[in-house]
Amino acid sequence: MKDYYIVCGVRDTGSQVVKEQKLMKENYILVEIDPIKVTSLKNQFPEIIII
């Protein structure tokens, strides 16, 4: 993969980064270990890559 941002942990700061990346139409990958947050993120942003 080329030209992707990697966001580790989606808490307060990570959530803001995701919103801004989405608005800017930037490519990004999320790294999150909390399965509840992963499910919630997939529901909110079905197009994102979550590891």
Distance bins in CASP14 RR format, pairs under 12 A and 6 or more apart:
PFRMAT RR
TARGET T0000
AUTHOR 0000-0000-0000
RMODE 2
METHOD distances of the structure
MODEL  1
1 27 1 0 0 1 0 0 0 0 0 0 0
1 28 0 0 0 0 0 1 0 0 0 0 0
1 29 1 0 0 1 0 0 0 0 0 0 0
1 49 0 0 0 0 1 0 0 0 0 0 0
1 51 0 0 0 0 0 1 0 0 0 0 0
2 27 0 0 0 0 1 0 0 0 0 0 0
2 29 0 0 0 0 0 1 0 0 0 0 0
3 21 0 0 0 0 0 1 0 0 0 0 0
3 25 0 0 0 0 0 1 0 0 0 0 0
3 26 0 0 0 0 1 0 0 0 0 0 0
3 27 1 0 1 0 0 0 0 0 0 0 0
3 28 0 0 0 0 0 1 0 0 0 0 0
3 29 0 0 0 0 0 1 0 0 0 0 0
4 21 0 0 0 0 1 0 0 0 0 0 0
4 26 0 0 0 0 1 0 0 0 0 0 0
4 27 1 0 1 0 0 0 0 0 0 0 0
4 28 1 0 1 0 0 0 0 0 0 0 0
4 29 1 0 1 0 0 0 0 0 0 0 0
4 30 0 0 0 0 0 1 0 0 0 0 0
4 31 0 0 0 0 0 1 0 0 0 0 0
4 48 0 0 0 0 0 1 0 0 0 0 0
4 49 0 0 0 0 1 0 0 0 0 0 0
4 51 0 0 0 0 0 1 0 0 0 0 0
5 14 0 0 0 0 0 1 0 0 0 0 0
5 17 1 0 0 1 0 0 0 0 0 0 0
5 18 0 0 0 0 1 0 0 0 0 0 0
5 20 0 0 0 0 0 1 0 0 0 0 0
5 21 1 0 0 1 0 0 0 0 0 0 0
5 22 0 0 0 0 0 1 0 0 0 0 0
5 24 0 0 0 0 1 0 0 0 0 0 0
5 25 0 0 0 0 0 1 0 0 0 0 0
5 26 1 0 0 1 0 0 0 0 0 0 0
5 27 1 0 0 1 0 0 0 0 0 0 0
5 28 1 0 1 0 0 0 0 0 0 0 0
5 29 1 0 0 1 0 0 0 0 0 0 0
5 30 0 0 0 0 1 0 0 0 0 0 0
5 31 0 0 0 0 0 1 0 0 0 0 0
5 48 0 0 0 0 0 1 0 0 0 0 0
5 49 0 0 0 0 0 1 0 0 0 0 0
6 14 0 0 0 0 0 1 0 0 0 0 0
6 17 0 0 0 0 0 1 0 0 0 0 0
6 18 0 0 0 0 0 1 0 0 0 0 0
6 21 0 0 0 0 0 1 0 0 0 0 0
6 26 0 0 0 0 0 1 0 0 0 0 0
6 27 0 0 0 0 0 1 0 0 0 0 0
6 28 1 0 0 1 0 0 0 0 0 0 0
6 29 1 0 1 0 0 0 0 0 0 0 0
6 30 0 0 0 0 1 0 0 0 0 0 0
6 31 1 0 0 1 0 0 0 0 0 0 0
6 32 0 0 0 0 0 1 0 0 0 0 0
6 48 0 0 0 0 0 1 0 0 0 0 0
6 49 0 0 0 0 1 0 0 0 0 0 0
6 50 0 0 0 0 0 1 0 0 0 0 0
6 51 0 0 0 0 1 0 0 0 0 0 0
7 13 0 0 0 0 1 0 0 0 0 0 0
7 14 1 0 1 0 0 0 0 0 0 0 0
7 15 0 0 0 0 1 0 0 0 0 0 0
7 16 0 0 0 0 0 1 0 0 0 0 0
7 17 1 0 1 0 0 0 0 0 0 0 0
7 18 1 0 0 1 0 0 0 0 0 0 0
7 19 0 0 0 0 0 1 0 0 0 0 0
7 20 0 0 0 0 0 1 0 0 0 0 0
7 21 1 0 0 1 0 0 0 0 0 0 0
7 22 0 0 0 0 0 1 0 0 0 0 0
7 26 0 0 0 0 0 1 0 0 0 0 0
7 27 0 0 0 0 0 1 0 0 0 0 0
7 28 1 0 1 0 0 0 0 0 0 0 0
7 29 1 0 0 1 0 0 0 0 0 0 0
7 30 1 0 1 0 0 0 0 0 0 0 0
7 31 1 0 0 1 0 0 0 0 0 0 0
7 32 0 0 0 0 1 0 0 0 0 0 0
7 41 0 0 0 0 0 1 0 0 0 0 0
7 45 0 0 0 0 0 1 0 0 0 0 0
7 48 0 0 0 0 1 0 0 0 0 0 0
7 49 0 0 0 0 0 1 0 0 0 0 0
7 50 0 0 0 0 1 0 0 0 0 0 0
7 51 0 0 0 0 0 1 0 0 0 0 0
8 14 0 0 0 0 1 0 0 0 0 0 0
8 17 0 0 0 0 1 0 0 0 0 0 0
8 18 0 0 0 0 0 1 0 0 0 0 0
8 28 0 0 0 0 0 1 0 0 0 0 0
8 29 0 0 0 0 1 0 0 0 0 0 0
8 30 0 0 0 0 1 0 0 0 0 0 0
8 31 1 0 1 0 0 0 0 0 0 0 0
8 32 0 0 0 0 1 0 0 0 0 0 0
8 33 0 0 0 0 1 0 0 0 0 0 0
8 50 0 0 0 0 0 1 0 0 0 0 0
8 51 0 0 0 0 1 0 0 0 0 0 0
9 15 0 0 0 0 1 0 0 0 0 0 0
9 16 0 0 0 0 0 1 0 0 0 0 0
9 17 0 0 0 0 1 0 0 0 0 0 0
9 18 0 0 0 0 1 0 0 0 0 0 0
9 28 0 0 0 0 0 1 0 0 0 0 0
9 29 0 0 0 0 0 1 0 0 0 0 0
9 30 1 0 0 1 0 0 0 0 0 0 0
9 31 1 0 0 1 0 0 0 0 0 0 0
9 32 1 0 1 0 0 0 0 0 0 0 0
9 33 1 0 0 1 0 0 0 0 0 0 0
9 34 0 0 0 0 1 0 0 0 0 0 0
9 37 0 0 0 0 1 0 0 0 0 0 0
9 38 0 0 0 0 0 1 0 0 0 0 0
9 41 0 0 0 0 0 1 0 0 0 0 0
9 50 0 0 0 0 0 1 0 0 0 0 0
9 51 0 0 0 0 0 1 0 0 0 0 0
10 16 0 0 0 0 1 0 0 0 0 0 0
10 17 0 0 0 0 1 0 0 0 0 0 0
10 18 1 0 0 1 0 0 0 0 0 0 0
10 19 0 0 0 0 0 1 0 0 0 0 0
10 21 0 0 0 0 0 1 0 0 0 0 0
10 28 0 0 0 0 0 1 0 0 0 0 0
10 29 0 0 0 0 0 1 0 0 0 0 0
10 30 1 0 1 0 0 0 0 0 0 0 0
10 31 0 0 0 0 1 0 0 0 0 0 0
10 32 1 0 1 0 0 0 0 0 0 0 0
10 33 0 0 0 0 0 1 0 0 0 0 0
10 34 0 0 0 0 1 0 0 0 0 0 0
10 36 0 0 0 0 0 1 0 0 0 0 0
10 37 1 0 1 0 0 0 0 0 0 0 0
10 38 0 0 0 0 1 0 0 0 0 0 0
10 39 0 0 0 0 0 1 0 0 0 0 0
10 40 0 0 0 0 1 0 0 0 0 0 0
10 41 1 0 0 1 0 0 0 0 0 0 0
10 42 0 0 0 0 0 1 0 0 0 0 0
10 44 0 0 0 0 0 1 0 0 0 0 0
10 45 0 0 0 0 0 1 0 0 0 0 0
10 48 0 0 0 0 0 1 0 0 0 0 0
10 50 0 0 0 0 1 0 0 0 0 0 0
10 51 0 0 0 0 0 1 0 0 0 0 0
11 17 0 0 0 0 0 1 0 0 0 0 0
11 18 0 0 0 0 0 1 0 0 0 0 0
11 30 0 0 0 0 0 1 0 0 0 0 0
11 32 0 0 0 0 1 0 0 0 0 0 0
11 33 0 0 0 0 0 1 0 0 0 0 0
11 34 0 0 0 0 1 0 0 0 0 0 0
11 37 0 0 0 0 1 0 0 0 0 0 0
11 41 0 0 0 0 0 1 0 0 0 0 0
12 18 0 0 0 0 0 1 0 0 0 0 0
12 19 0 0 0 0 0 1 0 0 0 0 0
13 19 0 0 0 0 0 1 0 0 0 0 0
13 20 0 0 0 0 0 1 0 0 0 0 0
14 20 0 0 0 0 1 0 0 0 0 0 0
14 21 0 0 0 0 1 0 0 0 0 0 0
14 22 0 0 0 0 0 1 0 0 0 0 0
14 28 0 0 0 0 0 1 0 0 0 0 0
14 30 0 0 0 0 1 0 0 0 0 0 0
14 31 0 0 0 0 0 1 0 0 0 0 0
14 32 0 0 0 0 1 0 0 0 0 0 0
14 37 0 0 0 0 0 1 0 0 0 0 0
14 41 0 0 0 0 0 1 0 0 0 0 0
15 21 0 0 0 0 0 1 0 0 0 0 0
15 22 0 0 0 0 0 1 0 0 0 0 0
15 30 0 0 0 0 0 1 0 0 0 0 0
15 32 0 0 0 0 0 1 0 0 0 0 0
15 37 0 0 0 0 1 0 0 0 0 0 0
15 40 0 0 0 0 0 1 0 0 0 0 0
15 41 0 0 0 0 1 0 0 0 0 0 0
15 44 0 0 0 0 1 0 0 0 0 0 0
15 45 0 0 0 0 0 1 0 0 0 0 0
16 22 0 0 0 0 0 1 0 0 0 0 0
16 23 0 0 0 0 0 1 0 0 0 0 0
17 23 0 0 0 0 0 1 0 0 0 0 0
17 24 0 0 0 0 0 1 0 0 0 0 0
17 26 0 0 0 0 1 0 0 0 0 0 0
17 28 1 0 0 1 0 0 0 0 0 0 0
17 29 0 0 0 0 0 1 0 0 0 0 0
17 30 0 0 0 0 1 0 0 0 0 0 0
17 48 0 0 0 0 0 1 0 0 0 0 0
18 24 0 0 0 0 0 1 0 0 0 0 0
18 26 0 0 0 0 0 1 0 0 0 0 0
18 28 1 0 0 1 0 0 0 0 0 0 0
18 29 0 0 0 0 0 1 0 0 0 0 0
18 30 1 0 0 1 0 0 0 0 0 0 0
18 31 0 0 0 0 0 1 0 0 0 0 0
18 32 0 0 0 0 0 1 0 0 0 0 0
18 37 0 0 0 0 0 1 0 0 0 0 0
18 40 0 0 0 0 0 1 0 0 0 0 0
18 41 1 0 0 1 0 0 0 0 0 0 0
18 44 0 0 0 0 1 0 0 0 0 0 0
18 45 1 0 0 1 0 0 0 0 0 0 0
18 47 0 0 0 0 0 1 0 0 0 0 0
18 48 1 0 0 1 0 0 0 0 0 0 0
18 49 0 0 0 0 0 1 0 0 0 0 0
18 50 0 0 0 0 0 1 0 0 0 0 0
19 26 0 0 0 0 0 1 0 0 0 0 0
19 28 0 0 0 0 0 1 0 0 0 0 0
19 41 0 0 0 0 0 1 0 0 0 0 0
19 44 0 0 0 0 0 1 0 0 0 0 0
19 45 0 0 0 0 1 0 0 0 0 0 0
19 48 0 0 0 0 0 1 0 0 0 0 0
20 26 0 0 0 0 1 0 0 0 0 0 0
20 28 0 0 0 0 1 0 0 0 0 0 0
21 27 1 0 0 1 0 0 0 0 0 0 0
21 28 1 0 1 0 0 0 0 0 0 0 0
21 29 0 0 0 0 0 1 0 0 0 0 0
21 30 0 0 0 0 1 0 0 0 0 0 0
21 45 0 0 0 0 1 0 0 0 0 0 0
21 47 0 0 0 0 0 1 0 0 0 0 0
21 48 0 0 0 0 1 0 0 0 0 0 0
21 49 0 0 0 0 0 1 0 0 0 0 0
22 28 0 0 0 0 1 0 0 0 0 0 0
22 30 0 0 0 0 0 1 0 0 0 0 0
22 41 0 0 0 0 0 1 0 0 0 0 0
22 44 0 0 0 0 1 0 0 0 0 0 0
22 45 1 0 0 1 0 0 0 0 0 0 0
22 46 0 0 0 0 0 1 0 0 0 0 0
22 47 0 0 0 0 1 0 0 0 0 0 0
22 48 0 0 0 0 1 0 0 0 0 0 0
25 47 0 0 0 0 0 1 0 0 0 0 0
26 48 0 0 0 0 0 1 0 0 0 0 0
27 47 0 0 0 0 0 1 0 0 0 0 0
27 48 0 0 0 0 1 0 0 0 0 0 0
27 49 0 0 0 0 1 0 0 0 0 0 0
28 41 0 0 0 0 0 1 0 0 0 0 0
28 45 0 0 0 0 1 0 0 0 0 0 0
28 47 0 0 0 0 0 1 0 0 0 0 0
28 48 1 0 0 1 0 0 0 0 0 0 0
28 49 1 0 0 1 0 0 0 0 0 0 0
28 50 0 0 0 0 0 1 0 0 0 0 0
28 51 0 0 0 0 0 1 0 0 0 0 0
29 41 0 0 0 0 0 1 0 0 0 0 0
29 45 0 0 0 0 0 1 0 0 0 0 0
29 47 0 0 0 0 0 1 0 0 0 0 0
29 48 1 0 0 1 0 0 0 0 0 0 0
29 49 1 0 1 0 0 0 0 0 0 0 0
29 50 1 0 0 1 0 0 0 0 0 0 0
29 51 1 0 0 1 0 0 0 0 0 0 0
30 37 0 0 0 0 1 0 0 0 0 0 0
30 38 0 0 0 0 1 0 0 0 0 0 0
30 40 0 0 0 0 0 1 0 0 0 0 0
30 41 1 0 0 1 0 0 0 0 0 0 0
30 42 0 0 0 0 1 0 0 0 0 0 0
30 44 0 0 0 0 0 1 0 0 0 0 0
30 45 0 0 0 0 1 0 0 0 0 0 0
30 47 0 0 0 0 0 1 0 0 0 0 0
30 48 1 0 0 1 0 0 0 0 0 0 0
30 49 1 0 0 1 0 0 0 0 0 0 0
30 50 1 0 1 0 0 0 0 0 0 0 0
30 51 1 0 0 1 0 0 0 0 0 0 0
31 37 0 0 0 0 0 1 0 0 0 0 0
31 38 0 0 0 0 0 1 0 0 0 0 0
31 41 0 0 0 0 0 1 0 0 0 0 0
31 48 0 0 0 0 0 1 0 0 0 0 0
31 49 0 0 0 0 1 0 0 0 0 0 0
31 50 1 0 0 1 0 0 0 0 0 0 0
31 51 1 0 1 0 0 0 0 0 0 0 0
32 38 1 0 1 0 0 0 0 0 0 0 0
32 39 0 0 0 0 0 1 0 0 0 0 0
32 40 0 0 0 0 1 0 0 0 0 0 0
32 41 1 0 0 1 0 0 0 0 0 0 0
32 42 0 0 0 0 0 1 0 0 0 0 0
32 45 0 0 0 0 0 1 0 0 0 0 0
32 48 0 0 0 0 0 1 0 0 0 0 0
32 49 0 0 0 0 0 1 0 0 0 0 0
32 50 1 0 0 1 0 0 0 0 0 0 0
32 51 1 0 0 1 0 0 0 0 0 0 0
33 50 0 0 0 0 0 1 0 0 0 0 0
33 51 0 0 0 0 1 0 0 0 0 0 0
34 40 0 0 0 0 1 0 0 0 0 0 0
34 41 0 0 0 0 1 0 0 0 0 0 0
34 50 0 0 0 0 0 1 0 0 0 0 0
35 41 0 0 0 0 0 1 0 0 0 0 0
35 42 0 0 0 0 0 1 0 0 0 0 0
35 50 0 0 0 0 0 1 0 0 0 0 0
36 42 0 0 0 0 0 1 0 0 0 0 0
36 43 0 0 0 0 0 1 0 0 0 0 0
37 43 0 0 0 0 0 1 0 0 0 0 0
37 44 0 0 0 0 0 1 0 0 0 0 0
37 45 0 0 0 0 0 1 0 0 0 0 0
37 50 0 0 0 0 1 0 0 0 0 0 0
38 44 0 0 0 0 0 1 0 0 0 0 0
38 45 0 0 0 0 0 1 0 0 0 0 0
38 48 0 0 0 0 0 1 0 0 0 0 0
38 49 0 0 0 0 0 1 0 0 0 0 0
38 50 1 0 1 0 0 0 0 0 0 0 0
38 51 0 0 0 0 1 0 0 0 0 0 0
39 45 0 0 0 0 0 1 0 0 0 0 0
39 46 0 0 0 0 0 1 0 0 0 0 0
39 50 0 0 0 0 1 0 0 0 0 0 0
40 46 0 0 0 0 0 1 0 0 0 0 0
40 48 0 0 0 0 0 1 0 0 0 0 0
40 50 0 0 0 0 0 1 0 0 0 0 0
41 47 0 0 0 0 0 1 0 0 0 0 0
41 48 1 0 0 1 0 0 0 0 0 0 0
41 49 0 0 0 0 0 1 0 0 0 0 0
41 50 1 0 1 0 0 0 0 0 0 0 0
41 51 0 0 0 0 0 1 0 0 0 0 0
42 48 1 0 0 1 0 0 0 0 0 0 0
42 49 0 0 0 0 0 1 0 0 0 0 0
42 50 1 0 0 1 0 0 0 0 0 0 0
43 50 0 0 0 0 0 1 0 0 0 0 0
44 50 0 0 0 0 0 1 0 0 0 0 0
END
